[in-house]
Amino acid sequence: GAGVSQSPRYKVAKRGQDVALRCDPISGHVSLFWYQQALGQGPEFLTYFQNEAQLDKSGLPSDRFFAERPEGSVSTLKIQRTQQEDSAVYLCASSLENTVNQPQHFGDGTRLSIL
Amino acid sequence: AQKITQTQPGMFVQEKEAVTLDCTYDTSDQSYGLFWYKQPSSGEMIFLIYQGSYDEQNATEGRYSLNFQKARKSANLVISASQLGDSAMYFCAMREGQGTYKYIFGTGTRLKVLA
C-alpha cells in the first residue's frame, strides 16, 4: 500500500477484555516498530521486528502485551486483560532498512480507550 | 542514557514569520540520527527532516531547516514563512546508531500559527 495502515482507528474496551491491534506496513519494508503514545506525551518504544523476527521487546510494559509478525509483513499487537493505564494511542512504524539514517514511516495509530 | 529534551510545551508564531523549536539531546553514541516529526490533531506522524551526527552541513527541506550544533548537543527546527497549516505538535527524535535503531522522542512542542 501507499502508507502504513493501522486498524481499527479507534477501539473501546472494558477493563479485563483482550484487544488486538493490526498494522499493515509499507510493502517491502523490513523493519517494523510499535510505539505507545500517552496523552500529551511523545511516543515510547514497545517492540521491534526485522522481517518475522522479534528482535527487541524491551519496551513492552508487562507480559499482558504480546506482538507478532508471523509472515514478515502484517503485525498484530495484542493486549490481554486490559487495564485503564493501557489507554493510549498505539503507533506502528516501518522502514525499508534498519539504519540510523532511515526515517520511520508511521500509521495513523489506534486510539485505545479502556473503560 | 539517551534522552531528548524539548523545553517549549507551546509556541505561538504569526503567519509568514519564522519560528525555532528547540531540541537538545544526550547520547554517548558517536553515530546517531536526529529527526523531526509533525503530528497534526488527526494523529499521524509526518516526517519532516533528518540530520546525521556526521553531517557537517545543516539539513534543509523546503521551509524546514535544522540548526545542528553538535558540541552543544542541540538540533533545533526552524520553520520559515509559517503557514496556518503548520499548527500541530512537533516532536524531536533521536535514532541510536546501534542495536535496535529505535526512536527516542521528546515530549513535543505545540505550535500555533496565528493569522
HADDOCK unambig.tbl for C-alpha pairs under 7 A between the chains (distance, minus, plus):
assign (segid A and resid 41 and name CA) (segid B and resid 107 and name CA) 5.07 0.50 0.50
assign (segid A and resid 42 and name CA) (segid B and resid 105 and name CA) 5.57 0.50 0.50
assign (segid A and resid 42 and name CA) (segid B and resid 106 and name CA) 5.72 0.50 0.50
assign (segid A and resid 42 and name CA) (segid B and resid 107 and name CA) 4.65 0.50 0.50
assign (segid A and resid 42 and name CA) (segid B and resid 108 and name CA) 6.23 0.50 0.50
assign (segid A and resid 43 and name CA) (segid B and resid 105 and name CA) 6.22 0.50 0.50
assign (segid A and resid 44 and name CA) (segid B and resid 104 and name CA) 6.99 0.50 0.50
assign (segid A and resid 45 and name CA) (segid B and resid 102 and name CA) 6.89 0.50 0.50
assign (segid A and resid 56 and name CA) (segid B and resid 100 and name CA) 6.78 0.50 0.50
assign (segid A and resid 98 and name CA) (segid B and resid 101 and name CA) 6.68 0.50 0.50
assign (segid A and resid 99 and name CA) (segid B and resid 101 and name CA) 6.76 0.50 0.50
assign (segid A and resid 100 and name CA) (segid B and resid 32 and name CA) 6.06 0.50 0.50
assign (segid A and resid 100 and name CA) (segid B and resid 33 and name CA) 5.59 0.50 0.50
assign (segid A and resid 100 and name CA) (segid B and resid 95 and name CA) 5.98 0.50 0.50
assign (segid A and resid 100 and name CA) (segid B and resid 96 and name CA) 6.55 0.50 0.50
assign (segid A and resid 100 and name CA) (segid B and resid 97 and name CA) 5.27 0.50 0.50
assign (segid A and resid 100 and name CA) (segid B and resid 101 and name CA) 6.25 0.50 0.50
assign (segid A and resid 101 and name CA) (segid B and resid 33 and name CA) 5.86 0.50 0.50
assign (segid A and resid 101 and name CA) (segid B and resid 52 and name CA) 6.60 0.50 0.50
assign (segid A and resid 106 and name CA) (segid B and resid 44 and name CA) 6.82 0.50 0.50
assign (segid A and resid 106 and name CA) (segid B and resid 45 and name CA) 5.73 0.50 0.50
assign (segid A and resid 107 and name CA) (segid B and resid 44 and name CA) 6.24 0.50 0.50
assign (segid A and resid 108 and name CA) (segid B and resid 43 and name CA) 5.81 0.50 0.50
assign (segid A and resid 108 and name CA) (segid B and resid 44 and name CA) 4.30 0.50 0.50
assign (segid A and resid 109 and name CA) (segid B and resid 43 and name CA) 6.99 0.50 0.50
assign (segid A and resid 109 and name CA) (segid B and resid 44 and name CA) 6.90 0.50 0.50
